[in-house]
Structure formats: structure tokens, C-alpha cells
């Protein structure tokens, strides 16, 4: 606990079943970051299983549907990924440097050719199929080449270098002094991975917040163990709206309670770069976004803890009943989501 630098009031809140949230420094104008801490009354393995099975994602509140990619991604992995009418409209009007959906220049050129050659009656289903193929190809490129396989977004006049943006987030939010600093090297060297100490997979998800556009994401999850602690690093490798890059690190710290049961301190750190914070009044936008990120992170950790506790009871590794504290109740539509477009 000493390395967490908790203030006395934060320590008391954590000890009594509450959730601690606090901002993290972020120097870039379009970057916001935060950290949340909670105690989960189950061992780290239950938490890890909730990620492997996508239960932690599926029950996040904002997620309408999700799916896991095969170790070598196939087109069949995205066969049931929904493409909304709004997304189809955006695909039909995308141009390089002027697009309402995030795509690469090559992807947009593919859509342009499709619009020019496809019969009008078949255009929308053809656009949906083309979009699914683009997401599959992105996942396959990442699984094969790591971050180097990701193309730049060309939705704005100035393209966004996605690998550079992710690397910047990781280095800014998790400096060399951080216990999990080796995540830099692991992500840079991916797909090379020590299979004995680590594992990884890709998944896609569609998330919806109120009246905002549905957000389709593709995420890389990397899990490993180091010095008795488990880590889960989630890297956003695609989002169709709002977010240019995002990185989440969960550190799972096991401890034994007075009854001999293993519990887990979860330290959840979120960094994201969003295109919603530029322009005039950028400072005020960032201040509001930071506040919203903290409240969303708190609700998301609450929901996540409830999901893990439910899984723990099924496995028989957790308490028979959830404590009556409000901190353990479901958080409705709050969720820990990788794009964090400030819902």
C-alpha cells in the first residue's frame, strides 16, 4: 500500500469499501488521465477470467454488443458486428481529410471506389460489409505487426499517427518510475510475447451513451504477471468516433484478509487523447472532461467490482453475500470504456 501514495482520507475510504478516484497529470492539450482504486473481495484470477470471457466488458453498462477475435483474426469474427444507419451515412460521405468517421486514407479511397461502382440498391449493405472487412484487416494487421501495423486516421486535414499517439500516452502517464513501466517494451515488441508469463487477445465492442453516436472500438488486451502482481493493459487500436488514442492499465495487488481469504486491490489508470478538447475554450473543455472522467471511472469501477464479485460467487471463491455498502451496487449506465469520449 505504501507505493500507492494514498492520503489518510483515501486510505479510510478504501478500507471501508469506497472507491478512490484522482486525476493523473497530462501535459498534452488533448489528453486527460485519471486513476481509480478499489478493493475486490476475490482473488486476482477471478478478475482476469472476467476479462478473458469478456464478462467485464459485456456488463459494462454502455456496451450493447461485443465479440472476441480469434488468435489470428478472421472475417467471421466480425460477421455479427452491427453497423448503424448513422455509420452507413458517414461511410457514404467520407472523404480524405473530411470525414465524420475515423478511417485511413486507403480505407476512405476504398469507400470512394465502392460508391462509384456499386449499384444504388446494394450500396448500404456493401458499405457495411466493407466496414467490417476494414475492422478485420486492422485487427489482423495489429495481431501480425503490432502497433506498427496501424494506419493513420485521415478524417481530419492533419492525419493522426495512431501508434505515435498511443506511445505518447503510455510514456506520459506511466513513466519509468511506475511499477509497470516494462509495458512500454512489451507493447513495442508485440506480437512477440513471453507466453509463459503473458497472454493477449483482441476484441471489438459497440458502446452507446444516450443520444451520442454509437462508438465501435477494437481493443488489444495484454495480461502478464510480474513480481507477484497481475497486470492488464488495454490499448485502443480503433475507435470510429471521438477518441484518437486510449490506454488503460489495471494493476491487481493481492492480499490476505484476517479470515485468510485472498482479496485484491485494483489500481485502474486511464489515459486518453480525444479530439473533443481542441479549439476555443479548450482549457474549460478539458477541465469539464477531467471531472467527467473521474465520475465515470468511479461508476465504472463500481460496476466492474459487482461483475467480478458475481463471477467469484459462481466459482465459489468469493463471499456469499455482497456487503450492503452502496459502493457495491450496480452503476447503471456508467462504465469503464476505453474510448472515454466524456459521455
C-alpha positions in Angstrom: 0.0 0.0 0.0 2.9 2.3 0.6 3.6 2.7 -3.1 0.1 3.9 -3.8 0.7 7.3 -2.1 -2.7 7.4 -0.5 -3.8 10.3 1.7 -5.2 9.3 5.1 -8.8 10.1 4.0 -8.3 8.0 0.8 -7.0 5.1 2.8 -10.0 5.2 5.1 -12.4 5.4 2.1 -10.7 2.3 0.5 -10.7 0.4 3.8 -14.5 1.0 4.3 -15.5 -0.3 0.8 -15.4 3.0 -1.0 -13.7 3.8 -4.3 -10.9 6.3 -4.6 -10.5 8.4 -7.8 -7.9 11.0 -8.6 -6.6 12.9 -11.6 -3.3 12.0 -13.2 -1.1 14.6 -14.8 -1.4 15.0 -18.6 0.6 17.7 -20.4 -0.9 17.3 -23.9 -3.8 19.7 -24.6 -6.0 16.8 -25.9 -5.1 14.3 -23.2 -6.9 13.6 -19.9 -6.0 10.9 -17.4 -7.3 9.5 -14.1 -6.7 6.7 -11.6 -9.2 4.7 -9.6 -8.6 2.3 -6.7 -11.0 -0.3 -5.2 -10.9 -3.4 -3.1 -12.5 -6.5 -4.7 -13.3 -9.4 -2.3 -12.0 -12.1 -4.6 -8.6 -13.2 -5.9 -6.9 -11.7 -9.0 -7.6 -14.8 -11.1 -11.4 -14.1 -10.9 -10.7 -10.6 -12.2 -8.6 -12.0 -15.0 -11.2 -14.5 -16.0 -13.8 -11.8 -16.2 -11.6 -10.2 -18.9 -10.9 -13.4 -20.7 -14.6 -14.2 -21.1 -15.4 -10.5 -21.9 -17.8 -10.5 -18.9 -16.1 -7.4 -17.6 -16.8 -5.8 -21.0 -20.2 -7.2 -21.7 -21.7 -6.0 -18.4 -20.1 -2.5 -18.6 -23.4 -0.8 -18.9 -22.7 1.2 -22.1 -21.8 -1.9 -24.2 -24.6 -3.1 -26.5 -22.6 -5.9 -28.0 -19.0 -7.3 -28.2 -17.0 -10.1 -29.5 -13.6 -11.6 -29.2 -11.2 -12.1 -32.2 -9.6 -15.4 -33.0 -5.8 -15.6 -32.2 -5.4 -15.0 -35.9 -8.3 -12.7 -36.7 -10.8 -13.8 -39.3 -13.6 -12.0 -41.2 -16.0 -14.4 -39.4 -15.1 -12.7 -36.1 -16.9 -9.5 -37.1 -19.8 -11.2 -39.0 -22.3 -10.1 -36.3 -20.8 -6.6 -35.7 -23.7 -4.2 -36.2 -23.3 -1.2 -38.5 -25.8 1.5 -37.6 -27.7 3.7 -40.1 -25.7 6.7 -38.9 -22.4 4.9 -39.6 -23.6 3.9 -43.1 -24.4 7.5 -43.8 -20.9 8.5 -42.6 -19.3 5.8 -44.7 -21.2 7.1 -47.8 -19.9 10.7 -47.3 -16.3 10.1 -46.1 -13.5 11.9 -47.9 -9.8 12.1 -47.1 -9.3 15.0 -44.7 -13.0 15.5 -44.2 -14.8 12.5 -42.7 -17.2 12.1 -39.8 -15.9 8.6 -39.2 -12.3 7.8 -38.3 -10.6 5.8 -41.2 -7.3 5.7 -43.0 -6.7 7.3 -46.4 -6.6 3.9 -48.1 -9.9 2.9 -46.4 -11.6 6.1 -47.5 -10.4 5.6 -51.1 -11.8 2.1 -51.0 -15.2 3.6 -50.0 -15.0 6.2 -52.7 -14.4 3.5 -55.4 -17.3 1.4 -53.9 -19.6 4.4 -54.1 -18.7 5.0 -57.7 -19.2 1.4 -58.9 -21.8 -0.2 -56.6 -25.5 -0.2 -57.7 -27.5 2.2 -55.5 -29.8 -0.6 -54.3 -26.7 -2.5 -53.0 -24.7 0.4 -51.7 -25.6 0.4 -48.0 -25.2 -3.4 -47.4 -22.0 -3.2 -49.4 -20.7 -0.4 -47.2 -21.5 -2.4 -44.1 -19.6 -5.4 -45.5 -16.6 -3.2 -46.5 -16.5 -1.6 -43.0 -16.5 -5.0 -41.3 -13.6 -6.0 -43.6 -11.7 -2.8 -42.6 -12.0 -3.6 -38.9 -11.0 -7.2 -39.5 -7.9 -6.1 -41.5 -7.0 -3.6 -38.8 -7.2 -6.4 -36.2 -5.2 -8.8 -38.4 -2.5 -6.1 -39.1 -2.1 -5.4 -35.4 -2.0 -9.2 -34.5 0.7 -9.6 -37.1 2.8 -6.5 -36.8 1.8 -4.9 -33.5 1.4 -1.1 -33.3 3.4 -0.7 -36.5 0.5 -2.2 -38.4 -1.9 0.5 -37.5 -2.6 3.1 -40.3 -3.1 6.8 -39.5 -6.5 8.3 -39.2 -7.3 10.6 -42.2 -10.6 12.1 -41.1 -9.0 15.5 -40.5 -6.8 17.7 -42.6 -3.9 16.7 -40.4 -3.7 12.9 -40.1 -3.4 11.3 -36.7 -0.5 8.9 -36.3 -2.2 6.3 -34.1 0.9 4.3 -33.0 2.7 7.6 -32.0 -0.3 8.8 -30.1 -0.6 5.5 -28.1 3.2 5.5 -27.4 2.9 9.1 -26.2 0.1 8.2 -23.8 1.9 5.3 -22.3 5.1 7.3 -21.8 3.3 10.3 -20.4 1.0 8.5 -18.0 3.3 5.7 -16.9 6.8 6.9 -16.5 9.9 4.8 -15.8 9.3 5.0 -12.1 6.0 3.2 -12.4 6.0 -0.4 -11.3 4.6 -1.5 -14.7 7.0 0.6 -16.7 8.0 -2.5 -18.7 4.7 -2.3 -20.5 6.4 0.2 -22.9 8.7 -2.6 -24.1 6.0 -5.2 -24.2 3.7 -3.1 -26.4 6.6 -2.0 -28.7 7.7 -5.7 -29.2 4.2 -7.1 -29.7 3.3 -9.6 -31.2 6.4 -11.1 -29.6 5.3 -12.2 -26.2 6.6 -14.4 -23.4 3.8 -17.0 -23.4 4.8 -18.3 -20.0 4.2 -15.0 -18.2 1.8 -13.2 -20.5 -1.2 -13.6 -22.8 -3.2 -11.3 -25.0 -6.3 -11.1 -27.2 -8.3 -8.6 -29.3 -11.9 -7.8 -29.0 -14.5 -5.5 -30.6 -17.3 -3.7 -28.9 -20.1 -1.3 -29.7 -21.0 1.2 -27.0 -23.9 3.7 -26.7 -24.2 6.7 -24.5 -27.6 8.5 -24.5 -28.1 10.5 -27.7 -24.4 10.4 -28.7 -23.3 8.4 -31.7 -22.6 4.7 -31.2 -18.9 4.0 -30.8 -17.3 1.0 -32.4 -14.0 0.0 -30.9 -11.3 -2.6 -31.4 -9.1 -3.2 -28.3 -5.9 -5.1 -27.5 -5.8 -6.7 -24.1 -2.4 -7.7 -22.7 -2.2 -9.6 -19.4 1.0 -10.6 -17.6 2.4 -11.2 -14.1 5.5 -9.6 -12.6 6.8 -9.9 -9.0 3.6 -11.4 -7.7 1.3 -8.9 -9.2 -1.0 -9.3 -12.3 -1.4 -6.5 -14.8 -4.0 -5.9 -17.6 -3.1 -3.4 -20.2 -5.9 -2.4 -22.7 -4.9 -0.4 -25.8 -7.4 1.1 -28.1 -6.4 0.3 -31.6 -9.5 1.7 -33.3 -12.5 3.9 -32.4 -14.8 5.3 -35.1 -15.6 8.5 -33.1 -14.3 10.9 -30.6 -11.0 9.3 -29.4 -7.7 9.2 -31.2 -5.9 7.0 -28.7 -6.5 5.4 -25.3 -4.7 3.3 -22.8 -5.9 1.6 -19.6 -3.7 -0.2 -17.1 -5.2 -2.3 -14.3 -2.8 -3.4 -11.6 -4.1 -6.3 -9.4 -2.5 -6.4 -5.9 -3.4 -9.5 -3.9 -3.6 -9.5 -0.1 -4.9 -11.8 2.6 -7.7 -10.6 4.9 -7.9 -11.6 8.6 -10.1 -14.6 7.7 -7.4 -16.0 5.4 -9.3 -15.1 2.2 -7.5 -13.6 -0.8 -8.7 -10.2 -1.8 -7.5 -7.8 -4.5 -6.6 -4.1 -4.6 -7.4 -2.9 -8.1 -5.5 0.2 -9.3 -7.1 1.3 -12.6 -5.3 4.0 -14.6 -6.9 5.6 -17.7 -5.2 7.9 -20.3 -6.9 9.1 -23.4 -6.4 11.5 -26.3 -9.6 12.9 -27.6 -10.4 15.3 -30.5 -13.2 17.0 -28.5 -10.8 19.2 -26.5 -9.3 21.4 -29.1 -10.3 24.8 -30.4 -11.6 27.8 -28.4 -12.3 27.3 -24.7 -10.1 24.2 -24.8 -9.0 24.8 -21.2 -12.6 24.8 -20.0 -13.4 21.8 -22.1 -10.5 19.9 -20.6 -11.5 20.8 -17.1 -15.0 19.6 -17.6 -13.8 16.4 -19.3 -11.4 15.7 -16.4 -14.3 16.0 -13.9 -16.5 13.8 -16.1 -13.7 11.2 -16.4 -13.4 10.9 -12.6 -17.1 10.4 -12.1 -17.3 7.9 -15.0 -14.3 6.0 -13.7 -15.9 5.7 -10.2 -19.1 4.4 -11.6 -17.3 2.0 -13.9 -15.2 0.6 -11.1 -18.3 0.1 -9.1 -19.9 -1.9 -11.9 -16.7 -3.8 -12.6 -16.5 -4.8 -9.0 -20.0 -6.1 -8.9 -19.4 -8.1 -12.1 -16.2 -9.7 -10.6 -18.0 -10.4 -7.3 -20.8 -12.2 -9.1 -18.3 -14.3 -11.1 -16.5 -15.0 -7.8 -19.6 -16.4 -6.2 -20.2 -18.6 -9.2 -16.7 -20.0 -8.9 -17.1 -20.3 -5.1 -14.1 -18.1 -4.5 -15.9 -15.1 -3.2 -18.1 -14.1 -0.2 -21.6 -15.5 -0.1 -23.1 -12.0 0.1 -22.1 -8.6 -1.1 -21.6 -6.1 1.6 -24.5 -3.6 2.0 -22.5 -0.6 1.1 -23.8 1.5 -1.8 -20.3 1.2 -3.3 -21.1 -2.4 -4.2 -24.3 -1.7 -6.1 -24.5 -1.7 -10.0 -23.8 1.7 -11.5 -26.5 1.7 -14.2 -25.0 3.2 -17.4 -21.7 4.1 -16.0 -18.8 2.1 -17.4 -15.1 1.9 -17.8 -14.8 2.3 -21.5 -11.6 2.6 -23.5 -12.6 5.5 -25.7 -13.9 7.6 -22.8 -15.4 10.3 -25.1 -16.8 12.0 -22.0 -20.4 10.8 -22.1 
